[in-house]
Amino acid sequence: MIRVAIVEDEAEYARQLEDYLTRYAGEHGQAFAVTRFDDGLSIVEEYRPEWDIIFLDIRMAHMDGMEAARRIRERDSSVILIFITSMAQYAIKGYEVDALDFILKPVNYAQLSLRLDKALRLLCRDDQRWLVLPTRDGKERVSVRDILYIEVQNHNVQVVTVQRSYILRATLSELEEQLADCHFSRCNHCYLVNLQNVTKLLKDSVLVGGHELAVSRPKKKQFTKDLSDYLGVGC
């Protein structure tokens, strides 16, 4: 699920962007979770790094898109910013806040589709993959590279990262499917291991970032193969 924010004070343009995203999702088999903001100030207030892509109008009341982008960049260095503007000269300033691109108004579907292709290619690079995970006071975007392993805990799963752990309502199978192309493998029925963070494979266990996890007999052959394949490919 790609989380998209549209920051646009003109309802007509905001609706048009949503319609184009829906069309793109249908044509490309993508899933977007879209949230609209009427002004730059509304997204900046209590901003959390949980978005993958933000479409920002440049000219808005209260806080323009460029100032909003500067404040967002103070808290989030990775979110993809795409400016929407009727004046090309303003869009050039987008490079000051590391914007990916800009689209000139009136927006057409071909323009949007090309920018989305570009953004999704960037998101799908291994070093740009993220999960949005719940915290006590909201949500946080976590790099897949930082995940050590995922563990079943009753009806929840615990995602253990280099820095901390997160508990979320999901199944291990759901996350296994979501991370299918990110080099994860089960070492037993309750652990899904990030192979790039494995430091040592022992007889009946595996070391992952200082944690020793049991390797079950039914999973050992496939887990060992997955790890060998990953090490053969490299990162």
N, C-alpha and C positions, 0 to 999 in steps of 0.2 A: 504494500500500500504506500503510494507516494503522497506525502502530506504537502498540500499547496495552499498558500495564502494569497489572496487577491486584495491589494490595498488600492482602492479606487473610489473617489467620491461621487462619480457619476454612475447612477444605478444602471443606466442603459449599457454602458461599456462593461460594467462588472458582470451583468447578466450575459452579455455576449461572450466574454471570456469563459464563463462557466459552461455555456453551451458548446463552445469550441473544445473545451477540455473533455466534456462528455462525448463528443464526436470522436476525438482523438483516442480516448479510452476504448471505445467500441471498435475502432479500426485497428488498434495495435494490441489489444488484449491487456491493457494496463488498468490499474485501479487507482483512482485519485480520491483523496479525502480533502475537500475544498472548504476553506473558511474565508468569509469576506470581512474586510475592515473598511470603514467609511473614510478613514483618515490616517495619516502617518502616526499621529499621536496615539491612536487607539491600539496599534500593534506594538508600539514601543513601550507603552506602559506595562509593567510587569512582564516584559518579554522573556521567553524561555526558549532555549535552542532546540525546538522540536519540529521545525519546518524543514522540508527538503528543498522547496522552490518557493520564492516569493516574487510575485508580479507587483511592481510598484509604479503607480502613476507619479509623475514628477511634480505637476502643479496641483496642489491641494490646499485647502484652508487649514488653519491651525498649525500643521506641520507638513512641509512638502516632502516628497519622496526622497530627495537627496539627503536632507537632514535625518530623516528616519533611517535611511541606509547607513549613515555614519554611526548612529547610535546602535543599530543592530550589529554592525561590525565590531563594536566594542565588546559585545557579549557572545558573538557567534561568527567565527572566522570561516565557517565551512558552508553555510547555507548559500544556495544559488540565487542570485539576484538578477532579475530581468526587468528593465525599466520600460514603462509604457508612456509615450509622450507624443505631443503634436509638434514639438520643436526639436529638430535633430541636434542643434547646438548645445542643448542642455544634456542630451544623452551622452555626449563625449565625456562629460564630467563623471559619468558612471565608472570610468576606469579608476578614478581616485578611490572608490570603495570596492574595487575588484568585482564589478558587475560582470556577469557572463555576456550579456548582450542587451540590445534594446529593440523595441518594436514601435514603429511610427503609427500614430492614429491617422485615419480610422484603421483599426486592426482587421486584417483578413485571415482566414483560416490557414492559408499557405504560409504566411509569415509565422503564425503561432506554431504550426506544425514543425517547421524547420528549427525554431528555437527549442521546442520540446525534445526533438531528436538529439540536439546537441547537449541539452541538460541531462537527459537520461543516459546518454553515453558516459557522461562524467560521473553520474551517480552509480553506474554499474561497474566502474573500476573498483578493484578489490580494496584500494585504500580509501575509497569514498563510500563504502557501504555502511549503513547505520541501522540501528533499531531504536525505536522510541519506546522507552521504558518508564514505568511509573515510579515516582518518588513520593515521599511523605507529603510534600507541598506542591505536587504538580507532575510534570513529565520531563524527561531528559533524553536527549539524543546521544546514543553510545556507539562508538565505532566498533564494528564487528571484529576488527583486529585486536581490540582490547579484551574481548571475551575469552576467558580461559575454558570454562565448561558450563553446561546447563544441567541442572539436577531436578528430578521430580521430587516434590514435597507435598504429600497428600494430594489435594486437588489443584495445587498450584505448581509452578516451576520457579526455581531460583536461578537467576543468571549471575554467574560469578565472573567479575572482571578484574583487571589488574588493580583498580582503585577500590572497588566496593561491590556489594551484591544488591540485586533487585529481585523482588518477588512480584510475580504477575499471574493473573488468572489465565492459564492456557494449558495446552497439553504438550508433551515433548514431541509428539508426532507433528503438531502444527508448526513448531519452531524448526524441526528437522526439515520439513518441506520448504519453509521460508528461506532457510540457509543452505538449500540443496547444492548451490554452486559456489559455496564459500569454504570448502574444505573442512567440514565437520563430519564426525563419525561416532557411532555409539560404541563404547567399550563394554557396556552392559545395559540392561534394560532401563536403568534409571539415570544414566549419564550420557550426555552428548558432548563430545570433546572437540575443541578447536585444534586441529592438527598442527597449525603453524605455531602453537604455543607449547607443544609437547617437547620436553627436554630429555626424557629417557623412557624407554620401554623395558620393563622388568618381566620376570617370568609370569607373574599373575597380576600385575598392576602397571600403571603408567603414571609418570610424573608430569604434571601440567602446572607451570608457574608456582612450584613449591608445594602443590597439593598432590597427594598420592591417591589415585582412584583404582578400584578393583577392576580387573578385566575378566569378564565371565568366560567360561569355556565355550558356550554357544556363539559368543560374539568375537572371540579371539581371532579366528582365521580371517574374517572380513575386516576387522579393525586393523590387524597387522598389514593386510593387503592395502587398505586405504592409506595407511601411514607410509608404506613403502612407495606407493604410487605418488603420493604428495611429495615426498622427499626426492623422488626421481624427477618430478616436474620442477620442483623448486618454487620459490615464492615470487 
